[in-house]
Amino acid sequence: MNNPFKAIVERLSNIESLLLELKQKPVEEEKSENLTVKETAEVLKVSEQSVHNYIKRGTLSAQKVGRIKLIKRVDLENALTEVKSLKYKRA
């Protein structure tokens, strides 16, 4: 006759190992959807003035909320992958 406790012990050990794996995984920082000019400069490793210049040229799009300019993280990632100048695009 099969021991029913053996199956329970096996399942509990599987659950325990899965929980240990989850515990050991590094927790990703929650990234905000909008970045300030200072945060964007830190991400790009440039000065804040450079970020202001990118916004002025239209390389980065930003929204002004009061006195603060906010850059959407998605727009920043798109700007990094997109080439705006036609002289660098291939036909």
Backbone as CSV, one residue per row, in Angstrom:
resi,resn,N_x,N_y,N_z,CA_x,CA_y,CA_z,C_x,C_y,C_z
1,MET,0.834,-1.166,0.000,0.000,0.000,0.000,0.886,1.240,0.000
2,ASN,0.501,2.243,-0.794,1.273,3.475,-0.887,1.058,4.328,0.354
3,ASN,2.135,4.954,0.742,2.067,5.836,1.905,1.610,7.214,1.443
4,PRO,0.432,7.692,1.878,-0.066,9.002,1.412,0.786,10.168,1.922
5,PHE,1.480,9.961,3.007,2.300,11.036,3.562,3.558,11.282,2.726
6,LYS,4.000,10.267,2.006,5.179,10.415,1.163,4.917,11.434,0.045
7,ALA,3.740,11.356,-0.570,3.380,12.302,-1.628,3.263,13.719,-1.068
8,ILE,2.706,13.837,0.117,2.556,15.148,0.741,3.919,15.751,1.064
9,VAL,4.824,14.939,1.577,6.169,15.408,1.913,6.910,15.860,0.651
10,GLU,6.756,15.114,-0.447,7.409,15.493,-1.707,6.880,16.830,-2.217
11,ARG,5.577,17.014,-2.173,4.978,18.263,-2.642,5.420,19.434,-1.761
12,LEU,5.482,19.209,-0.452,5.925,20.270,0.450,7.386,20.651,0.198
13,SER,8.202,19.665,-0.098,9.605,19.980,-0.381,9.739,20.747,-1.694
14,ASN,8.895,20.427,-2.685,8.896,21.190,-3.946,8.474,22.636,-3.705
15,ILE,7.445,22.815,-2.908,6.968,24.162,-2.584,8.046,24.939,-1.837
16,GLU,8.705,24.273,-0.919,9.765,24.923,-0.147,10.904,25.378,-1.048
17,SER,11.301,24.537,-2.002,12.390,24.911,-2.910,11.981,26.081,-3.805
18,LEU,10.730,26.106,-4.259,10.258,27.222,-5.070,10.242,28.521,-4.278
19,LEU,9.829,28.452,-3.030,9.814,29.639,-2.181,11.223,30.162,-1.935
20,LEU,12.168,29.263,-1.746,13.558,29.683,-1.556,14.111,30.362,-2.808
21,GLU,13.743,29.847,-3.989,14.175,30.469,-5.239,13.617,31.883,-5.353
22,LEU,12.344,32.046,-5.028,11.728,33.370,-5.094,12.365,34.339,-4.113
23,LYS,12.712,33.838,-2.952,13.308,34.684,-1.926,14.691,35.168,-2.350
24,GLN,15.425,34.336,-3.074,16.792,34.670,-3.444,16.877,35.542,-4.690
25,LYS,15.792,35.644,-5.461,15.818,36.493,-6.651,15.905,37.950,-6.232
26,PRO,16.722,38.739,-6.928,16.798,40.157,-6.589,15.497,40.863,-6.972
27,VAL,15.063,41.732,-6.118,13.842,42.484,-6.361,14.197,43.698,-7.206
28,GLU,13.525,43.844,-8.333,13.775,44.989,-9.203,13.144,46.224,-8.596
29,GLU,13.865,47.329,-8.736,13.328,48.587,-8.243,12.131,48.970,-9.103
30,GLU,11.135,49.515,-8.458,9.970,49.963,-9.199,10.338,51.250,-9.925
31,LYS,10.251,51.205,-11.233,10.647,52.361,-12.032,9.423,53.224,-12.290
32,SER,9.583,54.503,-12.023,8.464,55.407,-12.263,8.289,55.602,-13.762
33,GLU,7.080,55.928,-14.143,6.774,56.093,-15.565,7.364,57.381,-16.118
34,ASN,7.416,58.420,-15.298,7.943,59.716,-15.718,9.249,60.018,-15.002
35,LEU,10.162,60.643,-15.736,11.461,61.020,-15.173,11.613,62.526,-15.210
36,THR,12.270,63.071,-14.208,12.606,64.490,-14.224,13.845,64.673,-15.095
37,VAL,14.198,65.912,-15.340,15.390,66.195,-16.139,16.627,65.640,-15.440
38,LYS,16.683,65.792,-14.124,17.834,65.300,-13.358,17.940,63.776,-13.453
39,GLU,16.820,63.078,-13.298,16.823,61.618,-13.391,17.200,61.155,-14.794
40,THR,16.710,61.856,-15.797,17.044,61.519,-17.183,18.537,61.709,-17.428
41,ALA,19.094,62.782,-16.886,20.529,63.034,-17.033,21.343,61.916,-16.386
42,GLU,20.885,61.428,-15.243,21.588,60.326,-14.574,21.506,59.044,-15.392
43,VAL,20.342,58.778,-15.992,20.184,57.575,-16.802,21.080,57.639,-18.034
44,LEU,21.108,58.802,-18.682,21.903,58.964,-19.898,23.373,59.253,-19.625
45,LYS,23.704,59.563,-18.366,25.073,59.907,-17.966,25.575,61.137,-18.724
46,VAL,24.691,62.143,-18.761,25.034,63.436,-19.346,24.618,64.515,-18.356
47,SER,24.928,65.759,-18.690,24.541,66.857,-17.800,23.065,67.199,-17.998
48,GLU,22.523,67.912,-17.022,21.132,68.348,-17.121,20.962,69.312,-18.289
49,GLN,21.971,70.127,-18.543,21.904,71.075,-19.670,21.787,70.318,-20.990
50,SER,22.474,69.185,-21.110,22.371,68.384,-22.333,20.952,67.870,-22.526
51,VAL,20.319,67.448,-21.441,18.938,66.972,-21.530,18.024,68.111,-21.972
52,HIS,18.231,69.311,-21.417,17.451,70.468,-21.839,17.663,70.755,-23.332
53,ASN,18.899,70.605,-23.807,19.193,70.809,-25.226,18.499,69.757,-26.087
54,TYR,18.471,68.507,-25.646,17.782,67.441,-26.382,16.293,67.752,-26.500
55,ILE,15.718,68.268,-25.422,14.298,68.624,-25.435,14.062,69.791,-26.392
56,LYS,14.949,70.772,-26.348,14.823,71.959,-27.203,14.933,71.591,-28.680
57,ARG,15.844,70.676,-29.009,16.041,70.238,-30.398,14.928,69.310,-30.880
58,GLY,14.198,68.716,-29.934,13.142,67.784,-30.319,13.586,66.334,-30.308
59,THR,14.806,66.077,-29.870,15.288,64.703,-29.765,14.521,63.950,-28.691
60,LEU,14.233,64.626,-27.591,13.428,64.069,-26.500,12.143,64.877,-26.384
61,SER,11.059,64.176,-26.130,9.816,64.912,-25.887,9.583,64.970,-24.378
62,ALA,9.095,66.112,-23.933,8.863,66.311,-22.506,7.565,67.071,-22.306
63,GLN,6.966,66.855,-21.162,5.771,67.591,-20.790,6.124,68.499,-19.630
64,LYS,5.588,69.687,-19.658,5.866,70.625,-18.584,4.711,70.587,-17.592
65,VAL,5.033,70.289,-16.351,4.056,70.284,-15.270,4.511,71.332,-14.270
66,GLY,3.851,72.480,-14.304,4.313,73.584,-13.472,5.657,74.054,-13.987
67,ARG,6.652,74.007,-13.130,8.009,74.403,-13.528,8.883,73.200,-13.861
68,ILE,8.328,72.016,-13.718,9.115,70.799,-13.903,8.823,70.193,-15.273
69,LYS,9.865,69.759,-15.948,9.710,69.040,-17.209,9.822,67.548,-16.920
70,LEU,8.837,66.787,-17.389,8.824,65.346,-17.185,8.980,64.635,-18.519
71,ILE,9.832,63.623,-18.519,10.082,62.816,-19.705,9.552,61.423,-19.431
72,LYS,8.707,60.927,-20.326,8.190,59.571,-20.159,9.314,58.587,-20.441
73,ARG,9.388,57.527,-19.616,10.435,56.521,-19.774,10.349,55.860,-21.154
74,VAL,9.137,55.640,-21.631,8.937,55.020,-22.944,9.493,55.920,-24.043
75,ASP,9.246,57.239,-23.929,9.768,58.175,-24.921,11.289,58.210,-24.907
76,LEU,11.869,58.105,-23.728,13.327,58.092,-23.608,13.902,56.859,-24.291
77,GLU,13.306,55.704,-24.036,13.788,54.467,-24.659,13.616,54.507,-26.174
78,ASN,12.501,55.085,-26.637,12.289,55.214,-28.081,13.306,56.156,-28.707
79,ALA,13.627,57.239,-28.029,14.596,58.203,-28.544,15.990,57.588,-28.648
80,LEU,16.292,56.681,-27.750,17.614,56.046,-27.793,17.738,55.072,-28.968
81,THR,16.640,54.483,-29.383,16.698,53.492,-30.463,16.413,54.099,-31.834
82,GLU,15.801,55.255,-31.860,15.379,55.860,-33.112,16.419,56.853,-33.609
83,VAL,16.683,56.806,-34.904,17.585,57.779,-35.522,16.714,58.814,-36.201
84,LYS,16.798,60.068,-35.750,15.929,61.114,-36.276,16.457,61.716,-37.577
85,SER,17.752,61.746,-37.754,18.337,62.424,-38.899,18.239,61.559,-40.150
86,LEU,17.815,62.169,-41.240,17.710,61.432,-42.508,19.067,61.091,-43.079
87,LYS,20.093,61.829,-42.714,21.404,61.588,-43.312,22.000,60.267,-42.825
88,TYR,21.526,59.737,-41.705,22.040,58.479,-41.187,21.178,57.294,-41.557
89,LYS,20.003,57.542,-42.136,19.130,56.436,-42.535,19.571,55.894,-43.877
90,ARG,19.447,54.596,-44.023,19.808,53.967,-45.303,18.558,53.748,-46.125
91,ALA,18.738,53.815,-47.416,17.600,53.627,-48.321,17.363,52.168,-48.611
